[in-house]
Amino acid sequence: MIHSTVLIRPGSKRTIASTKYWTVQVPRKEINEYLAALEELRKVSRGREDISLNIGGNKYFCRMCTEKIALLFIADIGENDRVVNEKIDSAAKAIAELLERHPVTHIKKRYANIMAPFVRSKLKIALVGEGGVGKTTTLHLLMGEQPPTQYIPTVALDMQVIENIHFANYSLVIWDFAGQERFRKLWKLYFKGADIVFLLTDSTLRNVILSKDMFTMIRRDAANIPIVVIANKQDLPNALDPSIIEKIIGAETHPLVAIDLAYRDDFMRILLNTAAKHVNVQIPDIPVDELLKFEGDELLEAA
């Protein structure tokens, strides 16, 4: 995870601009320690800007945008150097080109927007399940919207998509796949592009058994993708307890009532924990709505 960026004049005591995508604090003394170490490294490693340095439990990267202005990316120790180097190369080039046409104040005012496309990574989540289990309703719940009053089947060429949720430097893209049998053969293509799968069941015995078959199919076609099982419609009298569903399907199962907005925080926490586990970061003990950021509130239709 890239959790911070800093635009700085190395000889100055003040930064030009900075962005922060996570709860990690970056003390100025650590930035100074990094810049001092970088200066020593450059004496013996000219032409090797791709070497990162570990300072204070973080991994630092640097590129010079001009002779006097440097761009720093600060990431977790476990972040892949090649990935960060590619991102900071592109970002520094963009800033250098802007500085040829605009003063530093122009960059400072727009810095967060300039950085966003270079720092953000997409985390793709597939929402699957039989038709009528509540996938689209679950998306409305996530967005804090009232659910649809009637069931309208999602079809393969008219998927519901959410792509405006941000977690740290990640943009979450959530697809609601058509559940009808005739579209099932398309799933394998979608799974290849997914990082996480959310499998919804309506908590009836019949649907749980069908969902178990789906779970097996997903495991076969996308063996390394984590699968989160959601037991929706827990408010209905024939709903199986999640502990029983878990034993039938063979995977941890979370309860949900997607038409009840009181379940929104629980579902957001499940989403947050799953995303954090996937990118290998610890979740701090703060409200979930301070970690998942929403931009706009609309659902998109992907034609």
ZALUMPA-832683 format. One record per residue (C-alpha): residue number from 1; residue in three letters; x, y, z. Coordinates in Angstrom, 1 decimal. Example, Ala and Ser with C-alpha at 12.3 -4.5 7.8 and 13.67 -1.06 7.14 Angstrom:
# ZALUMPA-832683
   k   r     px     py     pz
   1 ALA   12.3   -4.5    7.8
   2 SER   13.7   -1.1    7.1
END
This chain:
# ZALUMPA-832683
   k   r     px     py     pz
   1 MET    0.0    0.0    0.0
   2 ILE    1.2    3.5   -0.9
   3 HIS   -0.1    5.5    2.1
   4 SER    1.5    8.9    1.6
   5 THR    3.1   11.1   -1.1
   6 VAL    5.1   14.3   -0.5
   7 LEU    6.2   17.0   -2.9
   8 ILE    9.2   18.8   -1.4
   9 ARG   12.3   21.0   -1.9
  10 PRO   14.9   18.8   -0.3
  11 GLY   16.8   21.8    1.2
  12 SER   13.7   23.4    2.6
  13 LYS   12.1   22.7    6.0
  14 ARG    8.5   22.9    4.6
  15 THR    6.8   20.6    2.1
  16 ILE    5.1   22.0   -1.0
  17 ALA    2.2   19.5   -0.9
  18 SER    1.3   16.1    0.4
  19 THR   -1.4   13.4    0.3
  20 LYS   -2.4   10.8    2.9
  21 TYR   -4.4    7.7    2.0
  22 TRP   -4.2    5.7    5.2
  23 THR   -3.9    6.2    9.0
  24 VAL    0.0    5.9    9.0
  25 GLN    1.7    9.0   10.3
  26 VAL    4.9   10.1    8.6
  27 PRO    7.0   12.4   10.9
  28 ARG    9.0   15.1    9.3
  29 LYS   12.1   13.8   11.1
  30 GLU   11.8   10.5    9.2
  31 ILE   11.5   12.4    5.9
  32 ASN   14.7   14.3    6.8
  33 GLU   16.4   11.0    7.8
  34 TYR   15.4    9.5    4.4
  35 LEU   16.7   12.5    2.4
  36 ALA   20.0   12.4    4.3
  37 ALA   20.4    8.7    3.6
  38 LEU   19.4    9.2    0.0
  39 GLU   22.1   11.8   -0.4
  40 GLU   24.7    9.4    0.8
  41 LEU   23.4    6.6   -1.4
  42 ARG   23.5    8.8   -4.5
  43 LYS   27.2    9.3   -4.0
  44 VAL   27.8    5.6   -4.9
  45 SER   24.7    4.7   -6.9
  46 ARG   24.3    7.2   -9.7
  47 GLY   21.6    6.1  -12.2
  48 ARG   19.8    3.9   -9.6
  49 GLU   16.8    5.9   -8.6
  50 ASP   14.8    2.8   -8.2
  51 ILE   16.4    1.8   -4.9
  52 SER   14.0    2.1   -2.0
  53 LEU   15.0    2.8    1.6
  54 ASN   13.4    1.6    4.8
  55 ILE   13.0    4.3    7.4
  56 GLY   10.9    4.1   10.5
  57 GLY    9.0    1.0    9.4
  58 ASN    8.1    2.5    6.0
  59 LYS    9.5    2.2    2.5
  60 TYR   10.5    5.4    0.8
  61 PHE   10.9    6.1   -2.9
  62 CYS   12.1    9.4   -4.6
  63 ARG   12.2   11.0   -8.0
  64 MET   13.4   14.5   -8.9
  65 CYS   10.8   16.4  -10.9
  66 THR   13.2   19.3  -11.4
  67 GLU   16.7   20.0  -10.1
  68 LYS   15.1   21.4   -6.9
  69 ILE   11.8   19.7   -6.4
  70 ALA   11.5   16.0   -5.4
  71 LEU    8.5   13.7   -5.2
  72 LEU    8.4   11.1   -2.5
  73 PHE    6.2    8.0   -2.3
  74 ILE    5.9    6.3    1.1
  75 ALA    4.6    2.7    1.3
  76 ASP    4.3   -0.3    3.5
  77 ILE    7.5   -2.4    3.9
  78 GLY    5.8   -5.3    2.0
  79 GLU    4.9   -3.2   -1.0
  80 ASN    6.3   -4.3   -4.3
  81 ASP    9.2   -2.1   -5.4
  82 ARG    8.6   -2.5   -9.1
  83 VAL    5.0   -1.5   -8.9
  84 VAL    5.8    1.6   -6.8
  85 ASN    8.7    2.6   -9.1
  86 GLU    6.4    2.5  -12.1
  87 LYS    3.9    4.7  -10.4
  88 ILE    6.3    7.3   -9.1
  89 ASP    8.1    7.4  -12.5
  90 SER    4.8    8.3  -14.2
  91 ALA    3.8   10.8  -11.5
  92 ALA    7.1   12.6  -11.4
  93 LYS    7.1   12.9  -15.2
  94 ALA    3.6   14.4  -15.1
  95 ILE    4.6   17.0  -12.4
  96 ALA    7.7   17.9  -14.4
  97 GLU    5.6   18.6  -17.5
  98 LEU    3.2   20.7  -15.5
  99 LEU    6.0   22.7  -13.9
 100 GLU    7.2   23.6  -17.4
 101 ARG    3.9   25.4  -18.0
 102 HIS    2.7   26.4  -14.5
 103 PRO    4.1   27.8  -11.3
 104 VAL    4.5   25.6   -8.2
 105 THR    1.4   27.2   -6.7
 106 HIS   -0.7   25.7   -9.5
 107 ILE    0.6   22.2   -8.6
 108 LYS    0.1   22.8   -4.9
 109 LYS   -3.6   23.7   -5.3
 110 ARG   -4.3   20.6   -7.5
 111 TYR   -1.9   18.2   -6.0
 112 ALA   -4.3   15.6   -4.6
 113 ASN   -6.1   15.4   -8.0
 114 ILE   -2.8   15.2   -9.9
 115 MET   -1.6   12.3   -7.7
 116 ALA   -4.8   10.3   -7.7
 117 PRO   -4.5    8.4  -11.0
 118 PHE   -0.9    7.5  -10.3
 119 VAL   -1.3    6.3   -6.7
 120 ARG   -4.7    4.6   -6.9
 121 SER   -4.9    0.9   -7.7
 122 LYS   -8.2   -1.0   -8.5
 123 LEU   -9.4   -3.8   -6.3
 124 LYS  -12.1   -5.7   -8.2
 125 ILE  -14.9   -7.6   -6.4
 126 ALA  -17.4   -9.9   -8.0
 127 LEU  -20.8  -10.2   -6.4
 128 VAL  -22.4  -13.5   -7.5
 129 GLY  -25.3  -15.7   -6.6
 130 GLU  -28.6  -17.1   -8.0
 131 GLY  -31.1  -14.7   -9.4
 132 GLY  -33.3  -13.1   -6.7
 133 VAL  -30.9  -13.6   -3.7
 134 GLY  -30.5   -9.8   -3.3
 135 LYS  -27.3   -8.9   -5.0
 136 THR  -28.5   -5.6   -6.4
 137 THR  -30.3   -4.8   -3.2
 138 THR  -27.0   -5.4   -1.4
 139 LEU  -25.3   -2.8   -3.6
 140 HIS  -28.1   -0.3   -2.7
 141 LEU  -27.5   -1.1    1.0
 142 LEU  -23.8   -0.5    0.6
 143 MET  -24.5    2.9   -0.9
 144 GLY  -26.9    3.7    1.9
 145 GLU  -29.9    3.8   -0.5
 146 GLN  -33.4    2.4    0.0
 147 PRO  -33.6   -1.0   -1.8
 148 PRO  -35.7   -1.5   -5.0
 149 THR  -39.4   -2.2   -4.3
 150 GLN  -39.6   -5.0   -6.8
 151 TYR  -37.3   -7.6   -8.2
 152 ILE  -35.8   -6.8  -11.6
 153 PRO  -33.4   -9.4  -12.8
 154 THR  -29.9   -8.2  -13.6
 155 VAL  -28.8   -9.4  -17.1
 156 ALA  -25.3  -10.1  -18.3
 157 LEU  -25.2   -7.0  -20.6
 158 ASP  -26.7   -4.6  -18.0
 159 MET  -24.5   -5.3  -14.9
 160 GLN  -24.8   -3.1  -11.8
 161 VAL  -21.4   -1.6  -10.9
 162 ILE  -20.1    0.4   -8.1
 163 GLU  -16.7    2.0   -8.7
 164 ASN  -16.6    5.1   -6.4
 165 ILE  -15.5    3.5   -3.1
 166 HIS  -12.0    4.2   -1.9
 167 PHE  -10.1    2.2    0.6
 168 ALA   -6.6    3.7    1.3
 169 ASN   -5.0    4.1   -2.1
 170 TYR   -7.4    1.5   -3.6
 171 SER  -10.5    2.1   -5.6
 172 LEU  -13.0   -0.7   -5.1
 173 VAL  -14.9   -1.9   -8.2
 174 ILE  -17.9   -4.1   -7.4
 175 TRP  -19.7   -6.0  -10.1
 176 ASP  -23.2   -7.5   -9.7
 177 PHE  -23.3  -10.5  -12.0
 178 ALA  -26.4  -11.9  -13.6
 179 GLY  -27.4  -15.1  -11.6
 180 GLN  -29.6  -16.7  -14.2
 181 GLU  -28.4  -20.1  -15.5
 182 ARG  -28.1  -19.0  -19.1
 183 PHE  -25.4  -16.4  -18.1
 184 ARG  -23.4  -18.8  -15.9
 185 LYS  -21.0  -19.7  -18.7
 186 LEU  -19.8  -16.1  -18.7
 187 TRP  -18.7  -16.1  -15.1
 188 LYS  -15.4  -17.7  -15.7
 189 LEU  -14.4  -14.8  -17.9
 190 TYR  -15.3  -12.3  -15.1
 191 PHE  -13.6  -14.3  -12.4
 192 LYS  -10.3  -14.0  -14.2
 193 GLY  -10.4  -10.2  -13.6
 194 ALA  -11.6  -10.3  -10.0
 195 ASP   -9.5  -10.1   -6.8
 196 ILE  -12.3  -11.1   -4.4
 197 VAL  -15.7  -12.9   -4.8
 198 PHE  -18.7  -12.3   -2.6
 199 LEU  -21.2  -15.2   -2.9
 200 LEU  -24.7  -14.4   -1.8
 201 THR  -27.4  -17.0   -0.8
 202 ASP  -31.0  -16.3    0.2
 203 SER  -30.5  -18.6    3.3
 204 THR  -33.1  -21.1    2.1
 205 LEU  -32.0  -24.8    2.1
 206 ARG  -32.6  -25.0   -1.7
 207 ASN  -30.6  -21.9   -2.5
 208 VAL  -27.8  -22.8    0.0
 209 ILE  -27.4  -26.2   -1.9
 210 LEU  -27.3  -24.3   -5.2
 211 SER  -24.8  -21.9   -3.7
 212 LYS  -22.6  -24.8   -2.6
 213 ASP  -22.4  -25.9   -6.3
 214 MET  -21.5  -22.3   -7.2
 215 PHE  -18.8  -22.2   -4.5
 216 THR  -17.3  -25.4   -6.0
 217 MET  -17.4  -24.0   -9.5
 218 ILE  -15.7  -20.8   -8.4
 219 ARG  -13.0  -22.7   -6.6
 220 ARG  -12.4  -24.8   -9.7
 221 ASP  -12.3  -21.8  -12.1
 222 ALA  -10.6  -19.3   -9.8
 223 ALA   -8.7  -21.4   -7.2
 224 ASN   -6.7  -18.5   -5.7
 225 ILE   -9.4  -15.9   -5.3
 226 PRO  -10.8  -15.5   -1.8
 227 ILE  -14.6  -16.2   -1.5
 228 VAL  -16.8  -14.5    1.1
 229 VAL  -20.2  -16.1    1.7
 230 ILE  -23.1  -13.8    2.6
 231 ALA  -26.4  -15.3    4.0
 232 ASN  -29.0  -12.8    2.9
 233 LYS  -32.7  -12.6    3.9
 234 GLN  -32.0  -13.7    7.5
 235 ASP  -35.3  -12.0    8.5
 236 LEU  -37.5  -14.6    6.7
 237 PRO  -39.0  -17.5    8.8
 238 ASN  -37.4  -20.2    6.6
 239 ALA  -33.9  -18.8    6.8
 240 LEU  -31.1  -21.2    7.9
 241 ASP  -28.8  -20.0   10.6
 242 PRO  -25.4  -18.8    9.1
 243 SER  -23.6  -21.5   11.3
 244 ILE  -25.6  -24.2    9.4
 245 ILE  -25.0  -22.6    6.0
 246 GLU  -21.3  -22.4    6.8
 247 LYS  -21.2  -26.2    7.5
 248 ILE  -23.1  -26.9    4.2
 249 ILE  -21.0  -24.7    1.9
 250 GLY  -17.7  -25.2    3.8
 251 ALA  -16.8  -21.5    4.1
 252 GLU  -17.2  -18.8    6.7
 253 THR  -20.6  -17.2    6.3
 254 HIS  -21.9  -13.8    7.3
 255 PRO  -25.6  -12.9    8.0
 256 LEU  -27.3  -10.1    6.2
 257 VAL  -30.7   -8.5    5.7
 258 ALA  -30.0   -6.3    2.6
 259 ILE  -33.4   -4.5    2.8
 260 ASP  -32.5   -3.2    6.4
 261 LEU  -30.2   -0.2    6.5
 262 ALA  -29.2   -1.2   10.0
 263 TYR  -27.1   -3.9    8.5
 264 ARG  -25.0   -1.4    6.4
 265 ASP  -22.2   -1.0    8.9
 266 ASP  -21.9   -4.7    9.3
 267 PHE  -21.6   -5.2    5.6
 268 MET  -19.1   -2.4    5.2
 269 ARG  -17.0   -3.9    7.9
 270 ILE  -17.0   -7.3    6.1
 271 LEU  -16.0   -5.5    2.9
 272 LEU  -13.3   -3.5    4.6
 273 ASN  -11.8   -6.5    6.5
 274 THR  -11.8   -8.6    3.3
 275 ALA  -10.1   -5.8    1.3
 276 ALA   -7.5   -5.2    4.0
 277 LYS   -6.7   -8.9    4.3
 278 HIS   -6.2   -9.1    0.5
 279 VAL   -3.7   -6.2    0.5
 280 ASN   -2.1   -7.3    3.8
 281 VAL   -2.8   -4.3    6.0
 282 GLN   -4.1   -4.0    9.6
 283 ILE   -7.4   -2.3   10.2
 284 PRO   -7.1    0.3   13.0
 285 ASP   -9.8    0.5   15.7
 286 ILE  -11.7    3.5   14.2
 287 PRO  -15.2    3.7   12.6
 288 VAL  -15.5    2.0    9.3
 289 ASP  -16.9    5.1    7.6
 290 GLU  -13.6    6.8    8.2
 291 LEU  -11.8    4.1    6.2
 292 LEU  -14.2    3.5    3.4
 293 LYS  -14.6    6.7    1.4
 294 PHE  -17.6    7.2   -1.0
 295 GLU  -17.5    9.6   -3.9
 296 GLY  -21.1   10.2   -5.1
 297 ASP  -23.9    7.8   -4.4
 298 GLU  -25.0    6.4   -7.8
 299 LEU  -25.0    2.9   -9.1
 300 LEU  -23.7    2.5  -12.6
 301 GLU  -25.0    0.3  -15.4
 302 ALA  -22.3   -1.3  -17.5
 303 ALA  -23.6   -2.0  -20.9
END
